[in-house]
């Protein structure tokens, strides 16, 4: 079979203006970037205000493995399949970060015959939104260090006279706003800044990956430009020497940050291999942020389509939980159905059984043991009240016997339906059976419910997520987290949602614990205020907000060939 990039190149895509027109976007609402992609102006929402909304389907998965479960492949394949059935469907996905693209995961355009094209344009820069987030974020970091420097070298009276501003009295040990870069760069996780003459005061800092920036979460959760400006103003950058918060508004940098991101708030329109619309916007990771594409993209798509397919990052304990408890609270739009993606390999890998056997070969013992992980995710999604459809993403090595057993086993659970999906190898045709079941699921009554209420305490919300969201027996806060909890309460911010940052490789906080972990305590190591995004991030276990490159990084395969074409992108 051809590689993803070969398939992408051999498919003649239509001009993006035609895709827009067919979908219902006028030329005056479009800002083309070449002929393959275009920004969609937010003015479209005013025109579409009276349109009825379509159905929203959220694609999630079992606990992920290094083999890849094909969540984006399924999302794009399902969108293609729905359109093939005569439904007007649109996909809404996140913009890929170059950290994973050049690291271990590869691109995020889907794959095979279920992908967004041109895949290299999606995976590399796109329309520059991530760079805008990086620039706005780092402006705030530069601004607060510059303010600290100038205030430290003169009296308060001198500072007022020369600057025309009131001194902020920043506590250099309480600066929370780090730097960001869109690459996996472990050596920058912890740094010290301010060395040298006229550079201080010296204090600790560090870098996160841009996808972990609170600005990225704000971009995904903003309703419009004014809302983004308001949220940026609420960013808590540091504390002063009296323990009071210093915000981006207080520092006077919120306006400039918003201006840098003013184009980034517009989603980007692209197309699938079969010419179906796809809106790409924002890129928060699901293990360290809320892991969903933007509310704005969803709102535009829902006003134009019968069915919108979006996805939450990693397994249902990650992106789907955060879609329901964070994103849906802001957007007011809850899932009409959910799709849980599974593969035979994923269940075998999640079986907890050590084996030297090739995971691509039949192994009913591991498959049967690993089914418990899928059952857990079905039940986890079901507790939110949305009908659940299981999509078995077929691989060429899968046997009829194993697939038949798995499908029959799923139909004994609370799942609404189950279908094998061949979107990767067959595109729209291979996803039509899944699309039919999903359409039926969206026609069912949804009885959505949140996992917790915002007016409960932070401890209560964390405990609910730990117990009902992961199956833990309780939580344990570190000394640092206890202190941070008191700071949050003193700032009056304990009514925010909670975003847990943990490993995606296990339902628990331990990556090596597979299957369905039980009787474990969730260790909360840090609590971080994200007042602009509207949630408290709880760091669990050894989770990192800056990934590192592995021993065989993906960039080793990427180059230009003799025809000046990009090669090696997965």
Number of C-alpha atoms within 10 A of each C-alpha: 7 10 13 22 21 13 20 23 15 10 14 13 19 15 16 22 21 15 21 22 12 13 17 15 19 14 13 10 16 23 16 18 14 9 13 19 28 23 22 25 17 19 13 17 17 8 10 17 12 9 11 12 19 19 22 24 26 25 30 32 31 30 28 25 17 11 12 13 26 23 27 26 26 33 30 36 37 34 33 33 28 29 22 18 16 9 16 19 28 32 31 29 28 27 28 25 27 22 25 22 22 22 22 18 15 20 24 24 26 24 27 22 27 34 29 31 29 22 26 21 15 23 23 16 15 19 21 13 25 26 18 22 28 22 19 21 24 20 18 23 20 14 15 24 23 15 15 20 18 17 20 16 13 11 12 15 10 13 17 14 11 8 11 9 12 14 20 19 17 25 17 20 14 16 21 17 23 20 22 26 24 19 21 24 17 16 12 18 20 14 12 11 15 15 11 9 7 10 14 18 18 15 16 15 20 17 22 24 28 31 31 25 26 26 29 26 27 26 30 27 28 24 19 16 19 11 15 23 22 16 25 26 22 20 26 22 23 21 21 17 14 9 14 17 23 21 21 24 18 16 18 15 19 23 14 15 23 24 14 18 25 15 17 22 26 28 30 27 26 30 26 26 26 23 20 24 28 28 28 27 29 33 28 31 28 28 25 26 27 33 29 29 31 31 25 24 28 25 19 23 28 23 22 21 22 20 26 28 29 29 26 28 31 26 28 31 30 30 30 30 27 24 26 22 24 23 27 16 16 15 17 8 18 24 24 26 28 31 33 25 31 28 26 29 28 25 27 26 24 28 22 16 15 9 11 6 9 9 18 14 12 18 16 14 11 21 24 16 17 24 23 16 23 24 18 20 24 26 15 19 25 19 16 20 19 26 29 27 26 29 30 23 24 22 16 8 12 16 14 9 10 15 18 11 13 21 17 11 14 20 15 11 12 14 22 23 21 24 22 22 28 27 31 24 19 14 27 27 21 22 30 25 20 27 26 15 17 28 19 14 23 21 12 13 12 16 14 16 14 16 16 17 15 18 12 13 14 22 14 15 22 23 21 19 23 23 19 16 21 25 21 21 14 16 20 16 18 15 12 12 19 16 13 16 22 12 19 20 13 13 13 10 18 23 18 24 27 27 30 26 26 28 23 24 21 24 30 27 24 19 15 12 16 20 25 22 16 14 10 17 17 25 20 24 18 20 26 18 25 25 20 24 25 24 24 22 21 24 23 25 18 15 18 19 24 25 18 20 17 10 8 10 16 21 18 10 12 14 12 10 10 6 6 8 9 13 14 16 20 22
